[in-house]
Amino acid sequence: MQYAIGIDIGGTNTKLGLVTQDGVIHKSTSFSTRAAHDFDSYAKLLCKEINSIIATSSGTCLGIGIGAPNANYHTGSIEFAPNMPFVSAPMVSELQKILHLEKIYLTNDANAAALGEKIYGGAKDISDFIMITLGTGLGSGIVCDNKLLYGSTGFAGELGHTVAVPEGRLCNCGKRGCLENYASATGIKRTFYEKLAEYNGKSSIAHIPFDKMTSKIIEDAARDGDILCKECFDYTGFILGRSFADFVEFSSPKAIFLFGGLAKSRELIFEPTKASMERHLLKVFRNKVEILPSLLPSSDAAVLGASALVWETL
Amino acid sequence: MQYAIGIDIGGTNTKLGLVTQDGVIHKSTSFSTRAAHDFDSYAKLLCKEINSIIATSSGTCLGIGIGAPNANYHTGSIEFAPNMPFVSAPMVSELQKILHLEKIYLTNDANAAALGEKIYGGAKDISDFIMITLGTGLGSGIVCDNKLLYGSTGFAGELGHTVAVPEGRLCNCGKRGCLENYASATGIKRTFYEKLAEYNGKSSIAHIPFDKMTSKIIEDAARDGDILCKECFDYTGFILGRSFADFVEFSSPKAIFLFGGLAKSRELIFEPTKASMERHLLKVFRNKVEILPSLLPSSDAAVLGASALVWETL
C-alpha cells in the first residue's frame, strides 16, 4: 500500500491522517498545537507523531502534505501566522532535516481544500475552478488549467480581502470593506445586528447578545420564518455573488465550490448568491458558471486536502 | 529569415505586419475593415493582403497571430463583436481553409498586448504580470506562470468590467460601476464633468463641451495648474489602485503594466494609482508589486502583440 500523510495545522489542534489515493483516511491522530511553546518544540512534537504513524503502518509513505494558515508554497514557510505558538517558521526545511524525507509540501489551508476538491471531491474533471471556504473568515484557492495559482509571492488567492464594499466594515487586516466581513459566519452575524438596528429589533432572536450569536442560530430562525434573518442570507448572497462575478471576469472558472459552515445553509445561501452573480456578470459569462457545494467531508477536509499535495506531484 | 505575421483587427482599420523574433516589423500594410460588408468578403480581403506579404518576402512564414476585440483563443472565433462588419466569425478555421496554413492563432487585443510585452517588451523576465490597456475602455491580459490566463470560456481577463464602485456609473455592458467607467480615457472625462458639477465649474477648461473633451486636454490643464483637473487624475488613480489591490490579492503578479493614452500621462496617473494600491493591499503583498509603463511602441503594439502569439507557441 502506498500512502500520503496529510497534516492540518490549526491554532488549536494539529491533525494528521494516513491517506490512500482513493481519499480513504486509514489512520488519524491529533495533538494540541498549544502543547508547544516555540517552533523548535512544535517541530519535535509533530515529527514524533509522523514517525509514529509511519512506524505502525505497512506500506510506503510517498510524502507529506501540510495545510496551515499563512503558509507559503514557494518558500515552504509559515509567515506571520496569527494564533500560533510561533510567528514564522521554516516548516518544510525543518521537517526534512528531522525526518530525512524529501517530499514534504506546504500550502495554505484554503489551497489545500481546493486540491482536496480536485483530487478526491467534486472537481475531479474540472480544470478551472475556485474553492471558497466560508468559516470565521473567507478563504480561497484558485485552480487555473489544473494548477493552483500561487503567483509571484506564493500568496495568490486572498479573495477574502478583496474590497466588496468600498469604505465598508472594518476588517482585522486593517482595511475596510473586505469580502470576508460580509460573506462568512462572522459576516452574516454583523449583517444581523446591522439589520436589527435598521428594523429596530424586529426579529425573533433579537434577545440574543452578540457574543452568543452564531450563523446557525440565524439560519434556524430564517427557516422558522424570521424575515429579518432571511434578509441576512439574501444580503450575504448578494454581496458574495457580486464578488463572484468579479472573480469570473478575472479567471473564468467553470465552477465555484463553497465549503464550510455557511455553505451548509444550502439554498438559503446558494440561491441569492447565484442570482446576484448572474445579475453582475458580463453577458459572455452568463449561465456558464456553477456554484456547487464542496463534496469533501467537512470533518476530514483539511487533512484530505493537505494529503492531496502529495498526489498532485505524482 | 523566419518571420511571423501579426494582424490587428480593429473596427476602423485592419493592420498587418511581418515581424521577426527580435520584434522588428520589416513590412507593414493596412486596409479599411469597413471595406468589407460581411465576413466572407472580409476574409477574402484579409487573405489577399496576407498572401501579398508572403509572396513579396523572402524567408519562411512560421505562422499568423491575430488580435481582435471579443476574440476567443479556445474557439478561434470572434464572438459578439461590436462595431465590425460581422457580429461573429470563425476567423481561424476560415483563414486556415483559404490559406492552407495550419498555424493561425487568435486572441483578444489586450491578451495580444500582454504577450507582446512578454516577448518583446518589459515583461521578458517576468512570469506573473497583468497588462492593462487604458484606451476608450479598459482591457486586460493576465499572465500567470508564463502563460496567458484563458479560463474555461477563453474569455478570462475582463478586468474592465469588474465592479469598482457598486451601483456606480452606468456602463455600456448594462452593469453599473465597472472599472472602465472610471479608469480609461472616457472614465477620466466623466470624472471631469462630475467634478465640474461638484465645484460649480471652477476649472480653466469648463468652457469645453463634453463631445470635444479628451483626456489629453484634461492632462494639459492639470500640468498648467488646474486643480480640478489634477483631482481628476488623483481620483482615477485612487479607483484604479484600489482595483489593482484586488487583482494582486487574486493572482499576485510581480508587475502591472499600463499601456495606452492615459498611461502616457506618466506620474499624473502612476503616482496616485501606486499610492492607492499600496494603501489597499494586504501587508503580505505591500511593496512587492511594480506598476510600470509598457515598453511596447504604441503605434505598433497591436501588430507586435498579435505576432507574439506565433513565437509563444515555439
Boltz contact constraints between the chains, C-beta under 6 A:
constraints:
  - contact:
      token1: [A, 128]
      token2: [B, 151]
      max_distance: 6.0
  - contact:
      token1: [A, 128]
      token2: [B, 152]
      max_distance: 6.0
  - contact:
      token1: [A, 149]
      token2: [B, 251]
      max_distance: 6.0
  - contact:
      token1: [A, 151]
      token2: [B, 128]
      max_distance: 6.0
  - contact:
      token1: [A, 151]
      token2: [B, 251]
      max_distance: 6.0
  - contact:
      token1: [A, 151]
      token2: [B, 252]
      max_distance: 6.0
  - contact:
      token1: [A, 152]
      token2: [B, 128]
      max_distance: 6.0
  - contact:
      token1: [A, 152]
      token2: [B, 252]
      max_distance: 6.0
  - contact:
      token1: [A, 152]
      token2: [B, 254]
      max_distance: 6.0
  - contact:
      token1: [A, 153]
      token2: [B, 252]
      max_distance: 6.0
  - contact:
      token1: [A, 153]
      token2: [B, 288]
      max_distance: 6.0
  - contact:
      token1: [A, 155]
      token2: [B, 252]
      max_distance: 6.0
  - contact:
      token1: [A, 155]
      token2: [B, 284]
      max_distance: 6.0
  - contact:
      token1: [A, 156]
      token2: [B, 251]
      max_distance: 6.0
  - contact:
      token1: [A, 156]
      token2: [B, 252]
      max_distance: 6.0
  - contact:
      token1: [A, 158]
      token2: [B, 249]
      max_distance: 6.0
  - contact:
      token1: [A, 158]
      token2: [B, 282]
      max_distance: 6.0
  - contact:
      token1: [A, 161]
      token2: [B, 249]
      max_distance: 6.0
  - contact:
      token1: [A, 161]
      token2: [B, 282]
      max_distance: 6.0
  - contact:
      token1: [A, 162]
      token2: [B, 246]
      max_distance: 6.0
  - contact:
      token1: [A, 162]
      token2: [B, 249]
      max_distance: 6.0
  - contact:
      token1: [A, 163]
      token2: [B, 246]
      max_distance: 6.0
  - contact:
      token1: [A, 173]
      token2: [B, 282]
      max_distance: 6.0
  - contact:
      token1: [A, 246]
      token2: [B, 162]
      max_distance: 6.0
  - contact:
      token1: [A, 246]
      token2: [B, 163]
      max_distance: 6.0
  - contact:
      token1: [A, 249]
      token2: [B, 158]
      max_distance: 6.0
  - contact:
      token1: [A, 249]
      token2: [B, 161]
      max_distance: 6.0
  - contact:
      token1: [A, 249]
      token2: [B, 162]
      max_distance: 6.0
  - contact:
      token1: [A, 250]
      token2: [B, 250]
      max_distance: 6.0
  - contact:
      token1: [A, 251]
      token2: [B, 149]
      max_distance: 6.0
  - contact:
      token1: [A, 251]
      token2: [B, 151]
      max_distance: 6.0
  - contact:
      token1: [A, 251]
      token2: [B, 156]
      max_distance: 6.0
  - contact:
      token1: [A, 252]
      token2: [B, 151]
      max_distance: 6.0
  - contact:
      token1: [A, 252]
      token2: [B, 152]
      max_distance: 6.0
  - contact:
      token1: [A, 252]
      token2: [B, 153]
      max_distance: 6.0
  - contact:
      token1: [A, 252]
      token2: [B, 155]
      max_distance: 6.0
  - contact:
      token1: [A, 252]
      token2: [B, 156]
      max_distance: 6.0
  - contact:
      token1: [A, 254]
      token2: [B, 152]
      max_distance: 6.0
  - contact:
      token1: [A, 282]
      token2: [B, 158]
      max_distance: 6.0
  - contact:
      token1: [A, 282]
      token2: [B, 161]
      max_distance: 6.0
  - contact:
      token1: [A, 282]
      token2: [B, 173]
      max_distance: 6.0
  - contact:
      token1: [A, 284]
      token2: [B, 155]
      max_distance: 6.0
  - contact:
      token1: [A, 288]
      token2: [B, 153]
      max_distance: 6.0
